[in-house]
């Protein structure tokens, strides 16, 4: 899809450039410094209003990271002034593939000078793309990459969309035959009740129930007489094509399947999915059962509802209160280049599990959950003498990464504020 953005200043013709070549234009009055961060560009992202430390993004922003942006939202990117260097120019680029879909190219959409506020460089801009997208950065000083220290980086966003949304519960496969101890109507009623009780910073208007087998154009792909296994029954883990259900395109689409093929995973969502519509990032996926080493076990209605609230938290930009290795690990060959500064969510009112427990949580690796393409809620069948998740101070928070026993779960005020702020960025 083509995206169009207004430019803050009149740009001369930039032309197309092989993005990863890292070349720069010859010295002109309107100098452009293309990012040269090779494959790392897509591995370093800043999400609006994320308060995690993001040291890797800070270290790489001069040579290229991605910023997640949304139509008509206003943004500020800021970091501490380095007194040893002059202020750099922030340049932002839109990426696109060439006609053969074989090479990335980039065109500049912004060139911004900062204002200085309280010892920080602040770059402000408005995005007028026609859909959610990612822009890529460079920091230029004297026609070279900025060499000053970038620290305490923050990327904030504000939107003017509604703070209301509806839920669309999509049943895939023979769900009604497989659930035990409750009906779909009871699950839907409880789901709506708990969303309204817990998401107190926003308004949930209603909840719809739809069946994938009855989708007006895709129904034949989703038979109602067999269980659907996410990650196995189709190549698309997220069943993204079911997002943006006809007639209720702007609802939050929660897809309910039999189970997720990865052992111990109750549900998953892309972090900051940012899509109350259709296409990539438009769905949250939950199972009614969980895969175990010995087969599968049914989940209670309480487990499903708690997982829905947890995964929807990720959808709206919340991190786990305490990170697992699966959250952070980014493997390049034999090397892990993940950002281990992001061990917690950066919020002041969500506790963080201490070093002893963090070490155990760090054993939950991407490889253990076969790289589920999103942030997952993990089932803990039992605790050990050395690691009891219930002892973590954040174990009673909905965004704790694993299941816990005998806890009343809540969201913090900052988490609820972030949900509302990010919801209003999403077009709907």
N, C-alpha and C positions, 0 to 999 in steps of 0.2 A: 504494500500500500504506500502510495506517495504521501509524504508529509510536507506541509508548508508552514514555515515560521516567519514572522516579521523579523527584520533585522534592526538592531539598535542603531547601526550606522550603515551608510551606503558602502557596499563592498564592490570593488572592481572584480572582474571575472577571475574566479579562482581556478576553475577547471577541475578535471577529475584527476585523482592521484591514487596510486596504489597505496592503500592506507598504511600497511605495515612497513613500507619502505622507509618511513620516517624522514622523508625529504622535506626541505623547506624551500619556499620561494626565494628567488634572488632578492637582494636588498632593494626594497621599494618603499614608498611612503606608507603603503598599506601592507605591512609584512605579515605573513602567515607562517606559523610554526606548527607543522603537523605532528601529532603524537607519534612516538616511535617505540612504544612499550611492548611491541611484539604481541604474543598471545596473552600476556598478563592483563591487557586492557579489559577483557571480558571476565576476568577473575576478580577484579577490584571494583566493587560497586558501592556507591553511596545511595541510600534510600532516604527520602524526605523524613525528617523528624526522628531519625534513628539516633539515639544517644549513646550507643556503644562507642568504644574508644577509637576503633578504626585506624589504628596506627599504620597499617599497610597501605590503606588508601591515601593517607597523608604523605607517606614516603614516596608514593608513585604518581601523585597528581600532576606533577610538572611534566612527566613524560607520557601520561595518559591513563585515566581511569574512566569508568562510566558513571553517569548520573541518571537516575530514573526520574523522568519528567512526564507531566500530564497536561492535557489541554487546559489553557486559561488559568493555570495556577501560577502564583507568584513565588519566587524562590530567593533564598539567600545562601550563599556559600561563604564561609568565614574561617579564618585561622589566625593564630597569633602572629604579630609583626616580628620579623627577625631584624633587629636594629643594624645588622651588619650588611644588609642589602636593601636596595631601593625596592619599591613596590612592583610586583610583577603584573603583567597583563594576563587575564584569564581568557583563553580562547576556547570556544565550544564548537563541536563538529557533529554533524549528522552522518551516520554511516549508511551505506547501501551496497548491495551486491551488483556487480556488472551484469550485462545482459546474459552471459553464460552461467551466471551464479557461481563463479569460480574465484572471484577476487573481491575483496572489500575495498571500497573507495570512500573518501570522506569529503564533505564540503563544509566550509565554515558558516556557522549561523550566528555567532556572537563573538565580539571582541570587547572585553569589559575592563575598565579601570576601577580600582577599589576606592571606597571611602574608608577612613580610619576611625573606628569607634572603640573606645576603651582598650586601646592597645591591640586591636584586631583589624585585619583587612576584611572588608565586607563587600562582596560582589552581589548585586541584585539584578534579577531579570524576570521577565514574564515569558512563559512558554505558550505559543499559540499553534502548536501541532494540532492535527485533527484526530489524533489518537495517542494512547500511551506509547512512549518510545524511550530510547536511551540516547543521551548525548555523551560525547567523549571530550576529555579536557586536554589542554596543555597550558603550562605557565611559562610565559616568555618575558625575558629581560635582556635588553640590548641584543635582540635578535638571536638569542640562545636560550636554552632551557634554564629556568630559574634554579639556582643552586642554594638558595637560602633554606633554612629549616622550616618545615611546615608542621605545626603542632596544634593540638586541641582543635582538630578540624570539625566543623559542623555544617550540615546541609539541612535547611529547614524549608518547609513549604506550607502555603496556605491556599485554600480553594473556597469557592462560593457555591458549591453544590449543596444539595439537601443533606441534613443529618438524619434522614429517614431512609430505611430500606426494607424490602420484603425478602422472605426466604422461599426458595423453590426446592423442595425435597424431591429428588429424582431417584426412583427405584429401578435398579438394573437387575435383570434376571428374575429368578423365582423367589424373590425376597419373602413374600408373604407365606410361602410354604416352609421357609427355613427358620424364621424367627421363633423364639421359644419364650413363653411366659408373658407376652404382651402382643397387642395388635399394632398395625401400622397407624391407625387413627390415634391410639394411645401414645405411641412414640411421637407423632407429629404434634399432638396437644402438649405433651411434656416438653418437647423441644422448644416450641413457641413460648411456653410459660417461663422456661429457664432463661432463654435469650432475653426476654423482657425483664426478668428479675436481675440478671447479671450485667447486661449491657445498658446500664442506667444513664450513660452519657448520650445515648442516641435513641431513636424511636424505631421499633420494628413494627411495621404496619400490619402484616399478615403473613401466613405461611400457606403455600400451595403444595399439593401433592401431584406429581406426574410420574408416568411410567415410560421408561425408555422404549419399551416395545410399542408404545402408542405414539411415538414422536411422528409428526406428520410427514417427514421426509426420510428419517433415519431409522424408523421403527424396525424394519426388516433386519437390521444389523444386530439387534439386541433381543434375542428370543426370550420369551417369558417363562420357558419351561426348563431352564437349566441355570445353575449357579454361575454368577459372573465373578471371575478372579482377577482383580486389578493387577496389571503388570503381566498377566498371562493370557487372558482371553482376547486381548488386543495389544498392539504395540504402544498405544498411547496410555501411559499410566493414569493420566488425568481425565480421560474421556472428554477432552476439551470441546469436541464437536457438540456435546450435549449442552454446553453453556450457552446463555442467551436464548433460552427457550422461547419459541414463537409466542408472541402476545404478552410475555412478561420478561422482556429482554434485559431489564435492569435489576432483576432480583439476584440475590446471592444464591448461587447454585450449589447445593450440597448433594453429592452423588453417593448413594448408598449401594454397596455391592456386598457379595457374600463374604469374601475376605480379601486381604491384600497378600500377595504371594510371598512377601518377605516376612520371615519369622519374627513374631513379637511386635509387629507394627499394627496399631489400632486405626491410624488415619494419617493423612499427610496433606500439606498445602504448600504451594510455592510461597516463599517469604515475600511479603509486600506484593501480593499478586496483582492488586491494583486494577482489576478488571470486573466491574459489574456490568457485564455485557456478554459477548461471545468471543471464542477463540482462546489463545494461549493465556493461562492464568485465570480463567473464569470459573474454575471449579475447586471445591474442597471435596476430598474423597474419604469416605468412612467405610468400615466393614461392620457387618452384624456378627461376624465370627473372627477369630484370630488364629493364625497358623502357629502351631506348636511343633516341638521336635517329634511329637508322636501322632500328629494329625491336625486336628482343629478343635477349638472350644467355642461355644456360644458366648457372646457378650451380653451383659445385662443392659436394660434400657438406660440405667444410670451411667454405665461405662460409655455408651454411645453418645449420650447427651453431653457428658463432660468432655469427650474427645471432640465433639462438634464445636463446643465453645473454645477449646484449646486451639484447634486448627484454624478456626475463623479468626482467632487472635493473630496468628501468623499472617493470614490473608490481609488483615488491616495493619500490619507492620510491627507486631510485637515479636520480640525474640524470646527464647527460653530465658527464664530468670537466672539459671545456671547452665552454661553451655556443656554439651557433650562433644566428644571428638568428632562425631558425625556432623555436628553443626559447623565445625571449623575446618576440618581436614580438606585440603585441596592437593591432590596428588599429581605431580608431574614426573612421570617415570618413577624412580625410587625416592623422590624427594617430596616432602610435605611442605607446601608454601602457604598454608593457611594462616590466617591472622589470629595469633594466640593472645593478642591484646583484648579480644572480645570474649572474655570468659564469663561476663555477665551482660545484662541488658543496658547498663549505664543509668538506670533510673534510681532516684534517691529513695523511693519508698518501696522498693522490692528487695528483700534481703538476698544474700548470695551464699550459697552453700560453701562451708569452710574448706580449707585446703585438703584435709583428709578425705572428705566426701567427694570433692572435685576430682581427686586422683582416680577414684573409682568410677565416677561418671565419665571421665576421659577414656575409659576402656570401652565405652559404647562407640564403636568406630563405624565409619561409612561402610567398611568391608563387612562388618557384622550384619548390616541391614541391606546388603547388596545394592548400595547406592540408590535408595529411594530418591527420586528427583525432587526433593523438597524437604521441609522440616517436618519430622514425624513425632508422634507421641508413642513412647515405647512402653510395653507392658513388662512390669517386674513381677514375676510369679512369687518370689520369696526373697527375703533379705538374708544376709549372712551375719556371722558374729562380728565381722569387721566393717560391714557396710549396711546400714539401715537407712533407706531414703527417708523414712518418716522423721528422722532426727534432723534433717536439713531445715533451716529456718524458713526457707521458701517452699517447703513441701505442701503448704496449704494454699499455694497460688495456682490458678488455672494454667499458668505458663511454665510450671515446673515440667521438666522434660519427660518424666516417667509417671506411671500410675502410683498412687499411694493408697494406704488403707486407713480408714477411720479418720478422715480429715474432711472438714467443711471447706470447700474451695471458694476463693474469692479473687477478684481483680483489684489492683490498687487504684488510687485516684489518678496517678500519672498514666497508668495503662489505659484507663477509661478515657482520659483526656486525649491520649494519642489515637485511640480508636476513632473518636469523633473528628479529630483534626484530619486524619488521613481519609476517612470516609468522605469528607467534604472536598478532598482533592480529586476523588474518583468521579469521572463523568457518569451521571445517572439521573 
